[in-house]
Amino acid sequence: MRAGVVKPRWRIRKPSVLPGFGLTLGFTLTYLTLIVFIPLSGLAWHSADLGWDAFWSLALAPRTVQALRISFGAALVAAVVNAVFGAAVAWVLVRYRFPGRRLLDAAVDLPFALPTAVAGISLAALYAPNGWIGQPLADLGVRIAYTPAGIIVALVFVGLPFVVRTVQPVLQDLDREVEEAAATLGAGRARTVRSVILPALAPALLTGFTLAFARGVGEYGSVIFIAGNIPFVSEIAPLLIVIRLEEFNTAAATAIGAVMLMLSFALLLVINMIQGWNRARFGHG
């Protein structure tokens, strides 16, 4: 063999647990087509049948624009709140041992198991002007129920588990020796959090934020009872779609759904681009 020529080493391919690539890819595409692509294509098809002038006339109606603003704005605020406090909850559950920790850990998943209508009724009863929490706040001049603030409360409730369950495994795998090394090198707690912990948590935190935001945009059951559903004040876009359908105004309902689809896709695309940039920069995820 000539000098400088490296003889290739043949690797024996380990058998996969699942079937081959072709079969699994075909199943994946078929499943996504039936469950996701066809319904969304049907929505786009019906929207195209309206014509551009009629579509934008329905989509840009003042009541529709305000409902979309309330839905996306409340979902964004709730997702930010959940990103902050959800990370704190995950930190406490992972890093500390205290009586009742397992009970608290199980309670985080309660919004997943609880019917959204039940959650909405409970929140409305608590935060109503005569409720246990709403009455003291009302005495201070603060109203939660039947306002956009009530929508945010409901979306925080349903979105918290997404952040906690996304961040929690990353914190469990985060080596404490890295934090100890940072402290040994003279870094304070704030510097350690900013330079060591947050870069490691950023991909999971963004994922949890995205999931909470996506859930909040389309949430219906837990919101309608506490929102009050006042047009131009506390009316969300999903409820307006239901109202248009009850009025047999399918064109308006289709236009609102199409706008929600476009806005959601654009925002999720931006968030995914930020996640990709974060992974490329910090090498996590």
N, C-alpha and C positions, 0 to 999 in steps of 0.2 A: 504494500500500500504506500502511495506517495506521501511524502511529508506534508503536513498541513491539511490533509484531507481527513475529515472526521467521519467515521463510519456511522451511519444513522442507526439509532436504536429504535426498534419497533416496540410499540407499547401494546399490550394486550388490553383491549377495550373491555371494561367491566360491564356486565349486564345490568341494565336499568330495571328498577322495580316496575316502572310503568312501561306500556308498549312503546313502539318506535316513534320517532319524531313525526312521521307522516300521519299516523293514526291520531296521535294526540293533538297535532295541529289542526287536522280536519275536524275533530270533535270540538276543539276550542272555537274555531271559526263558525261552525254550525250553531253551537250554543249561543255565542254572542250575536249571531245574525238573528236567531229566533227571538232572543230575549231583549236585545238592545237595539240592533241596527234597524230591524223592520219597524218596530213602533216609532222610533225617531224619524225614520224615512217617511212613514205615514203622516206624521205631524208636519214635516217639511213639505210633503206633497200637497196636503190640504191647504197649507199656507200659500203655496205657489198658485193654487187655483183661485185665490182671492184677487190676484193682480197686485202690483206694487202700490198703486194709489190707494186701493181699498185696505190693503194690509197696513200701510203706514198710518192711514187715517184711524184705524182701529187701535193700532199699537201705541200711537202717540196721543190718544185721548187723555185729557187731564186726569181723570180718575184712574186710568190704567197706569200712567206715569207715576202718580203718587203712590199707588199700591206697590209698584215695583220698587220705588225708592224706599218705602217702609220695609219691605221684605228683605232686600239686599242690605240695607243699612243696619237693620236690627240683627241680621245674621252675622254681619261683619263685626259689629260691636260684641255680640255674644261670643263669637269665636276668639276674639282678642282676650276677653275676660277669661274664657276657659283655658287659653294657652298659658296665661299667667298663673291662675289659681290651680289649674289642672296639673301643671308641673310641680307646684308646691305640694299638692296632695300626693302625687306620685313619690316625691322626695321623702315625705314623712312616712309613707307606707313601706318604702324600701330601706331607709336608713335608720329607722328607730323601731324599737320593740317596746310596746306598752300594752296594758290590759285593754281588751276590746279591739285590738288592731285587725284581727281577722273579721270581726263583725263590720268594722268600718270598710275593710277591703271588699267585703261582699256587698255592702250598701252602695258602692260606686256603680255596680252593674244594675241597680234597681231601675233606672230609666229604660234599660233595654227590655226588662221583663214586664214593666208596668204598661198597660194600655195607655196610649197617649191621651185619650179622652178622660180617663181617670186622673191622669196627671194634671190636665187642664182644669178640671173641676176642683181638684184639691188646691191648686195654686190660686184659682179665682176665689175660693172660700177663705184662704189665708190672707191674701193681699187685698181683698175687697175693703171698702171704707169701714165696714163693721167687723172685719176679720181680726184674728189674733195679731197679725203683723201689720195689716193695713190700717187699723184704727189708731195705734200710736203714731204711725207715720202721718196719717191724716190730721191728727192733732198738731203736728209740726208743719202742716201745709204741704206735705209730700203725698202725691197720689201715684200708685203703682198700677192697680187694676184699671182696665178700660182706657189705658194710655199706651203709647209706644214703649214705655218703660216696662209694662207688663209683658209685652211681647219679648223683650230682651230677657226678662226673668225666665220665661218659659223656655226660650232657646238655650239659655245657660244650663237649665236643668237637663234637657235632653242631649246636649252636646258634651257635657263634662266627661262621660265615660270614654269618649273617643280619644281625648287628649291623655287621660290617665293611663288607659290601657296601651297606648302607643308609646308613651315615654317610660312607663314602668320597666319593661324588659331591658331597655337601654341602660337605665340606671342600675339594674341588677348586674349587668355585664361590665359596668364601668369600674375599672380597677382603682381601688382607693390608694394604692401605692403611688399613682400619678399625682393625686392631691397631696399626699405626704411629701413627695419629692418637691412639689411646688412650694409647700410651706417651708421645707428645708432650705430652699434657695432664697427664702425671704419674702415670698409673695403673701400678701394678706388675703383674707377671705374674699374680699370683693375682687381682687386680681385673680384669684384662683377660679372663682365662678366665671369671670369674664373670659379668661384665657384658656381654661382647661375644661370646665364642665359644659358651658354653653356651646362651644364648637362641637362637642361630642353629642349633645342633645339636639342640636339645631335641625338635622334631618327628621328625626322623630317628632320634634315639636311642630315643624312645618306640616308633616303628614297629619298629625292630630288636629292642627288648626284647619287644614283643608277638609278633613272629614266632618269636623264640627260645623264648618261653614256650609258645606254641601247639605248636611242634614237640616240646618237651620233655614236655608233658602226654601226648601220644599216642605217644611213642617206645617201641619194643618191642625191635627187633633188637639194638641196641647196648647195651641195658641188661641183658637177661636173663642174659648170660654173666658179667658182673662183679657183678651184684647178689646172687647166691646164692639168690634167690627163697625166702627163709625167711619163712613166714607171720608176720605181726605185727612183722616186723623189716625185711625188705628186699624185700617182695613188692609189685609195682606193680599198678595197676588194670588195664591192658591184659592183663597176664599172667593175672590172676584171671578176666577175661572168657574167655580161651582155656581156662583150667582148667574153668570152668563149662560151656563148650560141649563139652569132651571128656567131661564127666560127663553130657552130654545134659540139662543143667539150663538150658534156653533161657530160662526165666523169670528166673532169677538173672542170667544174662548180659545180658539185655535191661534189667533194672533198673539194673545197674551202668553200662551204656552210656548210659542215659537220664540218670542222675545226672551222669555226666561231661559230657554235652551241656549240661545246665542250668548246671552250675558254669562250664564254659568260656565259654558265651554270656554269663553274668553278668559274669565277670571281663573278657572282651574288651569288653563294653559300657562298663564303668567306664573301662578304659584308653582307649577311643575318645573318651569324654566328656572325659577329661583332655587328650587330644590336641587336641580342638576348643577347649577352654578356653585351652590354650597358644597355639594359632594366633591366637585372638582377642586374646590379651593382647600377644603379641610380634609378630604380623603375619608369621609365617613359615609355609611349607608350603602 
